[in-house]
Amino acid sequence: MKFIELTLKNHTILHGFDARNREITEEVEVEEASKKIVAVSRILSISEKFILIKYAYNRIIYWEYMEDYETIKKMLIE
């Protein structure tokens, strides 16, 4: 299993959907970014601002990352 190190900060946790199919989310803001080791197999997508990572119990988290988009792209391709 391949892992990459990312610097992650604020994030939105998607807990699921309500009866009207609207997302149930939790916004989390932190003072400082922190480094995390992430399994590449858990990454669902990357945009220029967020990386979408899946966790246990079908939770999905939109993380704000501090690296440059091209840097992360290169880490994943290697």
N, C-alpha and C positions, 0 to 999 in steps of 0.2 A: 504494500500500500504506500502510495506517495503522499508526502506532506509538504506544505509550504509554510513559511513564517510570514505573518501579516501583522500590521499595526492597525488595530481596530478601535473605534471610538463609539459614538452614539449609534443606537440601533432601534429598530422596530421589530417587535416580536409578533408574528402572526399566530394566534392561538387556534384559529379555525373560523367557522362561519356561523352566523345566527340563522334563525328560521327564515329570514328574508334574503339569505345568501350574501349578506354583507360581512366583510372581514371583521373579526374581533382582534384588535391590535392593542399593543402596549408600547408606548413610546418611552425609551430609556435614554437619558442624557447623562453623561459622565464628565467630570472635570478634565481628566487626562486620558489620552489614548493608552492602550496597552498592547503588548506583543502577544500573539497567540499562534500556536501551531495548529494548522487546519488540514484535515485529510482532504485531498483533492476530490475524492469520490463523493464528498458531501456538498461540493460547490455546484449550485444549479445554474447560476448565471452571474455575469459581471457587467456593470454599466460604468460610465465614467465616474460615478460617485459612490455606487453601492455594490456590494457583493452579496449574493443571496445564498445562504447556507442552510441545509436541512439538518435537523436534530431529531432526537428520539421523540416518540409520541406525536409524530407528524407536525412538529413545530418547525416553522421556517423563520429565519431571522434575516432582515435586511440590515447589513452592517455598513456603516460609513468607514471607508478605509483611508489610510493616510499615504499609501504609496501611489505612485503614478500608474495610470491605467496600462501604459505600454510595458512597464516593469512587471506587473502582475501577469499580463498576457504572455510575456517571455517565460516567466516561471512556470506557467501551466503548459506551454508548448514543449519545453525541454524534457 
